[in-house]
Amino acid sequence: MLTASDAAVVAIAAPAGYGKSALLAEWSAADGRPFAWVSVDDAHNDPGALLRYIGAAYAEVAPIDAGVLDILAEATTQPWPEGSAILGDAVSRILQPVVLVLDGAGDLVSSGSVAVLELLVDHLGPGSVMVVSGREPSALPLPRLRLERRLLELGPGDLALGPADARALLANAGVRLGDADFERLHVLTEGWPAGLVMAAMSLRRAGQRRVLPPGAGIRGDDRLLVDYLRAEVLSHLSHSDARFLTRSAVLDTVSAQFCEAALGLSNTPQRLHRNVIRNLFAVPTANGYQSYRYHRLYRETLLAELAMREPEAEADVCRRAASWLHGRGEKQLAAGYALRAGDTDLLARLVGEVALEAYGRGQVEQVESWLRPFDGERLLVRHPAVGVIGAWVHAARGRAEQADRWSRAVERAREAGLMPDDSPFAAWAAVLRAVACRRGLGEMQVDAELALSELSPFSQWRATALVALGVSHQLAGRSAQADAMLAEGAETAAAAGSTDVHALALAQRALVALDDRNIARARCFVDEASQPGPASELRPSAFAPVLEAVAARVSIAQGDPAGARMHLARAQETASLLTYALPWLAVQCRLQLGLAHLALADAAEVRTLLLEIDDIMHRRPQLGSLLVEVERLRQQVRGLAMGSQDGWAATLTTAELRLLPLLASHWSFREIGDQMFLSRNTIKTQAISIYRKLGVSSRTQALEKAAELGLISEMSPLAVRGEH
């Protein structure tokens, strides 16, 4: 790139340890042009001194008139413009292209010295180049040079080592890591060569040359890194600027307003410009040049230095940051800083306001980190809104004991006032009681109705309460009322961005459709809930296996056993999240899985599911109609295991499952064959096989049995025309 460039100016700006000097040396060795070198320091901010050094450097590689050098040697601060013009004229007369390297040019900040460089750039001959390299951007008019297309820029991103080069560097140092360990290290160092070298040294010192244990390897408090930071960065700063830098590292992003609010230091804009904007370990964020983030490993090292210099400062900065962000309405960001500050009162207020929405949008790990500090009865009683949200999250994540413990703490918070959504505490508590269903399905309906009567119209809990009420109607056999409530719940959840509750509502609507033997309608609900975005957000939730169980039953009903098995396998991945914390859902889901396995003649799987159901019902026995369905499934699997006529001794094939819905039509076997491009005899043979497997002797009986199992939608009154 450098040898082939036709740019008049090459600007290389990167922090210490990015290999700038090594790059220049490699370029010099590979390029046929002579290189004139000037090592710049603060003394060269005297333009006369800068002229003398540049003239001497040129004279070593190209013919320069001795008179010119004499004039430059006598130059002082006052007549430097004349000397600059004379040197520029001499440079323009050099016939051979020359590369002038100003190493450390970031230190040149005086207007006179910058003017010298500008004049020289304008006098460079064809093929000649000026290279300004340093730890800070050059003061040359880079925007103008960009527009004139005379500039080539290289920054930290260009000098950082990619994966292949980073692996080679580590291998040369005797360190070979697995892919996951290497990826973790490469992300942390962001390809910083010096960081990778120090990481290799630390790993070798610890004897970890091939495996990187969790938390091992290079960290911000590593002695090599701390010493390097002190020598290369902090030693060049005033005490107040070093304090600004270490304190600002507490912030995930750095901007003038944010720093002024969070750091408690004066002259923030000026400090920001000196220590962040011109600090090439700082990377502009998506907001352009208004905010920055520090290089990850550099930030860790600054935080380690802060912990040594001011142990209490990080909490103080986080507290100020949280308060400022809260005032601006950036509540999720504020919660993160309140958590780091250990300010449980502010964190509780923020959790009550934003955690339910964040959880509904799939930000599970973030919400759980906010809840962790409250895992104690005293704090939960003091902050009941956190208790309700936490009990719900623990239940949905399969942590039944924690959900129980948090729920009991909530019950003790009887004097709580309004919740963050302006609902009374009793409404939130009623939602929690409804989904926990400790006192049976009848009380589930009562609690859901109470919640809906008292919740604020804009409460995030409304969708959950509507689903709970819809399920209570469904399990009581009131399908029309159930579907109406579930439809409203799905719409409310979608409007609120509660992906998990929205998917649950749709899965329940699909179950209502299955109960009504409307397979096509059930498929529509399953497909809507399985859209790529929502489905991925649902994956870590207890609601995921419910959707997969319903999808499996729909696939069977539509003659797709392979698809059913795929959904059953997916359900198995997260079925353990369904516990007695949500007993109605846990039993309901396992019943649906059992029916699907039953249709596929997987007796062993059904028996395993029945054992799990028994364990849940031992803890939550008041589940009403679900008990009847469980007993029916138990009897059916006994018949299957015995190989009786009623037990469907063999699995229906894909072809037979495809035929079943057509048997419910008014068509004859010949007409069905025409539709499927098969002969009448083939259709008749498949139908007889279905009769045998279902333990029946006629088409009418087969349809009744298939409808009972949910394998087809409700029978048409014109179903049978005499062929058996």
Protein Blocks (a to p, Z undefined) as FASTA:
>chain_A
ZZmpccfbdcddddehilmmmmmmmmmmmpmbdcddddddfklmpmklmmmmmmmmmmmm
occdfklmmmmmmpcfklmmmmmmmmmmmmmmpmbdcddddehklmpmbfklmmmmmmmm
mmpcehiacddddfbdcfbdfklmmmnopaccddfklmpccfklmmmmmmmnopacdfkl
mmmmmmmnnopaklmmmmmmmmmmnopakbccehiajdfklmklmmmmmmmmmmmpcfkl
mmmmmmmmmpmbdcfklmmmmnopahklmmmmmmmmmpmkbccdfkljmbccddfklmmm
mmmmmmmmmmmlmmmmmmmmmmmmmmnopamlmmmmmmmnopaklmmmmmmmmmmmmmmn
opamlmmmmmmmmmcfklmmmmmmlmmmmmmmmmmnopaklmmmmmmmmmmmmmbccdfk
opafklmmmmmmmmnomnojklmmmmmmmmmmmgcfkbcklmmmmmmmmmmmmmnopakl
mmmmmmmmmmmmmmnopaklmmmmmmmmmmmmmmnopaklmmmmmmmmmgfklmmmmmmp
mklmmmmmmmmmmmmmnopaklmmmmmmmmmmmmmmpcfklmmlmmmmmmmmmmmmmmno
paklmmmmmmmmmmmmmmmmcgojmmmmmmmmmmmmmmmmnopaklopaacdfklmmmmm
mmmmmbdfklmmmmnopafklmmmmmmmmmmmnopabfklmmmmmmmnopaccddfklpg
oiZZ
